Amino acid sequence: MIREANVLDIPRMNELGSLLEDNFSKVYSINEMLQDGISKVYVYEKEDILAGFIIATDLTETCDILSLIVDPEYRNMGIATNLIDYLISELDEDLKLITLEVSTKNIPALKLYEKFGFEVVNTRKKYYANGDDAYLMARESNR
Ligand SMILES: CC(C)(COP(=O)(O)OP(=O)(O)OC[C@H]1O[C@@H](n2cnc3c(N)ncnc32)[C@H](O)[C@@H]1OP(=O)(O)O)[C@@H](O)C(=O)NCCC(=O)NCCS
């Protein structure tokens, strides 16, 4: 089941986020995002466990996916696919472009986004703190 996140989800989201980034809870202030009117924060629950989430910023013409994380125990079950589908279905009809940054080394995520028709439009050198490069990827929002 996918639903909007609420404050009670924040500790679990930070827990999943910290598997990826030590300072996840500082980089992503989920509490603020739940209230800012431009962020979309959705969680996927499986058997009452918060198994994954997606965070995006929805501006007038573009939506930027900021974070998409699935609990390692629940990967390869289609959860990320469901979260992206859900996000796209919730986007404004006037929205033109969906963008995201992803490490050039993150093969599972690159495959996932390619499956959704995202294309590399730029490379951001040393985008991440560890020196890794990022691809800027984009797709038209046509849903
Ligand atoms: C990337 C991530 C979100 C995928 O979540 P998931 O729920 O396992 O993904 P899905 O089950 O929906 O898989 C969808 C597609 O992703 C690709 N994919 C997922 N895991 C993969 C893997 N280990 N290797 C290669 N491709 C993979 C496949 O194309 C797959 O489609 P298919 O099942 O038709 O082959 C998950 O691995 C994750 O949380 N990784 C750590 C966080 C991260 O890297 N987030 C993205 C950075 S923005």
The ligand as an SDF file (V2000), in Angstrom:
LIG
                    3D

 48 50  0  0  0  0  0  0  0  0999 V2000
   17.3380    1.3730   -6.6170 C   0  0  0  0  0  0  0  0  0  0  0  0
   16.2620    0.8280   -5.6860 C   0  0  0  0  0  0  0  0  0  0  0  0
   15.3900    1.9620   -5.1930 C   0  0  0  0  0  0  0  0  0  0  0  0
   15.3840   -0.1730   -6.5010 C   0  0  0  0  0  0  0  0  0  0  0  0
   14.3150   -0.5940   -5.6650 O   0  0  0  0  0  0  0  0  0  0  0  0
   13.5460   -1.9470   -5.9110 P   0  0  0  0  0  0  0  0  0  0  0  0
   12.2440   -1.8960   -5.1690 O   0  0  0  0  0  0  0  0  0  0  0  0
   14.4210   -3.0920   -5.6250 O   0  0  0  0  0  0  0  0  0  0  0  0
   13.2710   -1.8790   -7.4790 O   0  0  0  0  0  0  0  0  0  0  0  0
   12.1900   -2.7220   -8.3040 P   0  0  0  0  0  0  0  0  0  0  0  0
   11.9850   -4.0560   -7.6700 O   0  0  0  0  0  0  0  0  0  0  0  0
   10.9890   -1.8740   -8.5410 O   0  0  0  0  0  0  0  0  0  0  0  0
   12.9890   -2.9490   -9.6560 O   0  0  0  0  0  0  0  0  0  0  0  0
   12.7080   -2.1800  -10.7970 C   0  0  0  0  0  0  0  0  0  0  0  0
   13.8340   -2.2720  -11.8140 C   0  0  0  0  0  0  0  0  0  0  0  0
   15.0450   -1.7730  -11.2720 O   0  0  0  0  0  0  0  0  0  0  0  0
   16.1470   -2.4780  -11.8300 C   0  0  0  0  0  0  0  0  0  0  0  0
   16.8660   -3.1190  -10.7370 N   0  0  0  0  0  0  0  0  0  0  0  0
   16.4900   -3.2060   -9.4470 C   0  0  0  0  0  0  0  0  0  0  0  0
   17.4650   -3.8300   -8.7210 N   0  0  0  0  0  0  0  0  0  0  0  0
   18.4420   -4.1390   -9.5860 C   0  0  0  0  0  0  0  0  0  0  0  0
   19.7130   -4.7720   -9.4550 C   0  0  0  0  0  0  0  0  0  0  0  0
   20.1530   -5.2180   -8.2630 N   0  0  0  0  0  0  0  0  0  0  0  0
   20.4930   -4.8690  -10.5630 N   0  0  0  0  0  0  0  0  0  0  0  0
   20.0640   -4.4410  -11.7660 C   0  0  0  0  0  0  0  0  0  0  0  0
   18.8640   -3.8160  -11.9470 N   0  0  0  0  0  0  0  0  0  0  0  0
   18.0760   -3.6850  -10.8750 C   0  0  0  0  0  0  0  0  0  0  0  0
   15.5670   -3.4740  -12.8140 C   0  0  0  0  0  0  0  0  0  0  0  0
   15.5090   -2.8460  -14.0720 O   0  0  0  0  0  0  0  0  0  0  0  0
   14.1670   -3.6610  -12.2730 C   0  0  0  0  0  0  0  0  0  0  0  0
   13.2630   -4.0000  -13.2530 O   0  0  0  0  0  0  0  0  0  0  0  0
   12.9270   -5.5560  -13.5600 P   0  0  0  0  0  0  0  0  0  0  0  0
   12.4950   -6.1480  -12.2530 O   0  0  0  0  0  0  0  0  0  0  0  0
   11.8590   -5.4600  -14.5720 O   0  0  0  0  0  0  0  0  0  0  0  0
   14.2060   -6.1400  -14.0470 O   0  0  0  0  0  0  0  0  0  0  0  0
   16.8660    0.0330   -4.4830 C   0  0  0  0  0  0  0  0  0  0  0  0
   17.8560   -0.8410   -4.9790 O   0  0  0  0  0  0  0  0  0  0  0  0
   17.4820    0.9220   -3.4230 C   0  0  0  0  0  0  0  0  0  0  0  0
   16.8010    1.3400   -2.4910 O   0  0  0  0  0  0  0  0  0  0  0  0
   18.7860    1.2170   -3.5560 N   0  0  0  0  0  0  0  0  0  0  0  0
   19.4650    2.0730   -2.6090 C   0  0  0  0  0  0  0  0  0  0  0  0
   18.9780    3.5000   -2.7160 C   0  0  0  0  0  0  0  0  0  0  0  0
   19.2020    4.0650   -4.0970 C   0  0  0  0  0  0  0  0  0  0  0  0
   20.2030    3.7880   -4.7480 O   0  0  0  0  0  0  0  0  0  0  0  0
   18.2270    4.8740   -4.5570 N   0  0  0  0  0  0  0  0  0  0  0  0
   18.2450    5.4740   -5.8650 C   0  0  0  0  0  0  0  0  0  0  0  0
   19.1740    6.6400   -5.8550 C   0  0  0  0  0  0  0  0  0  0  0  0
   18.3140    8.1290   -6.2640 S   0  0  0  0  0  0  0  0  0  0  0  0
  1  2  1  0
  2  3  1  0
  2  4  1  0
  2 36  1  0
  4  5  1  0
  5  6  1  0
  6  7  2  0
  6  8  1  0
  6  9  1  0
  9 10  1  0
 10 11  2  0
 10 12  1  0
 10 13  1  0
 13 14  1  0
 14 15  1  0
 15 16  1  0
 15 30  1  0
 16 17  1  0
 17 18  1  0
 17 28  1  0
 18 19  1  0
 18 27  1  0
 19 20  2  0
 20 21  1  0
 21 22  1  0
 21 27  2  0
 22 23  1  0
 22 24  2  0
 24 25  1  0
 25 26  2  0
 26 27  1  0
 28 29  1  0
 28 30  1  0
 30 31  1  0
 31 32  1  0
 32 33  2  0
 32 34  1  0
 32 35  1  0
 36 37  1  0
 36 38  1  0
 38 39  2  0
 38 40  1  0
 40 41  1  0
 41 42  1  0
 42 43  1  0
 43 44  2  0
 43 45  1  0
 45 46  1  0
 46 47  1  0
 47 48  1  0
M  END
$$$$
